[in-house]
C-alpha cells in the first residue's frame, strides 16, 4: 500500500506541476497576443490624443490672439478717454472763463 500511495502522490504532483507549467506558458502566450492585438488600439488612442492636442493648441492660439487684440483695443479706448477728458477739462475751463466775464 505504501508504494501505491507514493506512486499516486508522485503522479498527482507531476500532473499538478505539468498543469501549472502549461498554464504559465498559455498565460504568457495570451499576454503577448493581447499586447500585439492592442497595439493598433493604443496607436489610435495616441493619434486621437495628438489630434485633440493640436486642436486645443489652435483654440488656445486663437484665444491668445483675441486677447492681444482686445488688449490693444482697450489701450486705444483708454487713450481716447484721456483725450476726451482733456477736451472736457478745456471746455470746462473755457466755460468758467465765460461765466466769470
C-alpha positions, 0 to 999 in steps of 0.5 A, a space after each residue: 500500500 505504501 508504494 501505491 500511495 507514493 506512486 499516486 502522490 508522485 503522479 498527482 504532483 507531476 500532473 499538478 506541476 505539468 498543469 501549472 507549467 502549461 498554464 504559465 506558458 498559455 498565460 504568457 502566450 495570451 499576454 503577448 497576443 493581447 499586447 500585439 492585438 492592442 497595439 493598433 488600439 493604443 496607436 489610435 488612442 495616441 493619434 486621437 490624443 495628438 489630434 485633440 492636442 493640436 486642436 486645443 493648441 489652435 483654440 488656445 492660439 486663437 484665444 491668445 490672439 483675441 486677447 492681444 487684440 482686445 488688449 490693444 483695443 482697450 489701450 486705444 479706448 483708454 487713450 481716447 478717454 484721456 483725450 476726451 477728458 482733456 477736451 472736457 477739462 478745456 471746455 470746462 475751463 473755457 466755460 468758467 472763463 465765460 461765466 466769470 466775464 
